[in-house]
Amino acid sequence: MGASLTDIAVHRILYELCASDGLPLGLVTAAYQLPSFMYPFTQEFVQACHLPLGIRARLSRLSLLILLVVSILLTTVLGPSSAVALIPRLEWWEHSNPYPEGSERGFMRYKPSDLWPTSITKELIHPGCADSKSPDAEYCPYSGYEMVSEWIGAHQNQGQGPNLTIPNHGSVTRHLGSIYKGPKTEGCTISSTVGYKEAWDLGAFWQYNVQQNRPIAQVHSPRIAPAFLDTAPIMKPLVQVECAAQYSWDPRSIDLPHLHLQDPDIPWKIDSSSFQSQANFQDLFPDTTNTTQEHQGQVPTAFTWINTSTIINGPSLAAIFAINTPNTSVVLLPCSINAHWTPASIYLDPNSDLVIHEADADLRSTLSQSSPPLTISTDWADNLNQNLTDDNGFATTTTSIPQMIQRYNNNSSSPVIFSEPGFAQESISWRVSTALGLYSTEALARVQSTFWNGTVLCHIDAKSGREEVYELGNLNARGLQWWSENTTFVDFAQQKGWAEMEFK
């Protein structure tokens, strides 16, 4: 654009030079001054504004000056210096009537207060989640184990930030990510992902539009975002985990780390007997009074959850690892876990991909909007630590969480991270914090699946007012009628107090 404007100005100046009246000397090089916004304010340009005698000469000079000023403005606006102010970005036009044939009203079959419980207990676990072979595993807290464990095996030595792509019902995927809170050496991470249920509903809603050939499915680049009619935000799990390796400790009590989670001057203490008396820890600690002893058993990693309900303003949950290192010493690794629900502005851009996106995916900024820490019982968390099976499908005594952490020791290119203080202590902390944060976040993302029995979509015909009812999880089930014929489905759902959603 700048070269074209310069070429136009050069030709016009040559024309004026060939005319009988000529040009002031100050305008001869004007074509090469277009990138200079201050050129019209220079002495040579101002002097050239004194128009010559004669109407024809005046009009010719005036048109040249206007051409130069307009060219300077265009060059300034479109030039490289304006790139910072004119960064293009993707936006969507508001669609005033995406459903001209009628309206779409969605209802989740439970009350809004049940969607994101503040107390996570065993009662929230699907009945089919008793073992890892359950056909209902997708609804279970432990369902994210394989994906997180595989990520550890593939990326543990690459220094990459965790960002896993999780397949989801509804033919969509979502991101499970983690970042460091504070310096990497202090072992505190923040992990989050979109809820399994919300991702399913959004993907199924798009499938419904495609199958029913709704007008929005014909839009070149639609953007679909769910929202509750009562303006309550859609929430997602956000989990903070802080771990701190200890090579020696008080045999009576352990301080849970919380440098980044709570006021560090207020201690979070737990009784050491609450874990050292357990069978898997006794193999590592045959003498519980010796806190620096060498490994005496054959268990590489011991693990247990710790109930923190007695700690005032304490964490949601805690975990203790005892890791046997290559030099036969034992590293004790307590971890504090704070879990929250935080607002999530999710949307689907099916023209680009079938990934659930977030308008604001910055975990640090969403942390300030999060709920107070949830209460998590150890009996719910125990479902994450399933007994693994061998190659023949038989159950073993090895459980999932110690095995997941132990992969760092067995496969790491630097196994010294488990044997020496200093750098070793720091490496253990942030690696375990990352793995535990990702795994527990994915478990909380599936909490709602315990109650899930289908989000129902009601299409109301614009002309006749007739209702067509669909289950988003089973689009083949049409014309459902399990409510009284004397009332409409919308009235029935509202009487039940079900959460109503709209898709914008």
RAQUI-V551021 format. One line per field, one symbol per residue. phi: phi as a letter, one per 20 degrees, with the letter a starting at -180 (. if undefined). psi: psi as a letter, one per 20 degrees, with the letter a starting at -180 (. if undefined). Layout:
phi = ???
psi = ???
//
This chain:
phi = .fffffffffffffffffffemcfffefeffedffefegfeefffffffffffnffffffffffffgffffffffffefgfeffecffbfccffefbfcfercdcdceebfgfefcfececffeeggeefbfeffegfeegefeggfffffgfecfdemeffbeedfcgnmcccddcbcednggfemccccaaffgffffffffffggfffelfgffeffcfcdcebefemfffdbfccdcccbfcebbffebceffbfddbgffefddcffffcfefgfeffecfdfeeecfefdddefbdbbecfdfeefleffacccdcdfdgemeddececdcddcdcfceebcdffeaddfdcfcefffffffeffggfddeffffgffdffedefenefdefdffgffffffffdffcfffdccfmfgfffgffffgffffffffffffdgffgefcoedddedffeemfecdceffbffedlfbddffecefgffffffmffedcde
psi = gghghggghghhghghhirhhaqqhiihjhhjjhiohigijrghgghiioqrqpgghghggghggggggghggghggirhijhhilpqqprpqpohmimhiaqppqpplrqhiignqioorhiipphjkhrijpikhhiqhjijggggghgghhjhjikqppnqooqqqjkrrrporqrpoaqhijkpqpqqrqqgggggggghgggghghjlqhhiipgmqoppqqqhjjpqprrqpppppqoqpiqrpihqppppkhjhroiioqnqqphiihiiqghhhhhmhoiiojkrrpiajohpqqqqppjhippkarhrqqpqopprhjjrpppnqpppoqrpqqonqrpmihgrlporphojohhhhhijrrrprppqhhghhihmqprqahjjqqriprgghhghhhgghiqimiiijiqadhgggggghghggghggghghghijghihipkppppopophgijqpppqphiniinrkqnjrpiiqrgggghhhikqppqqo.
//
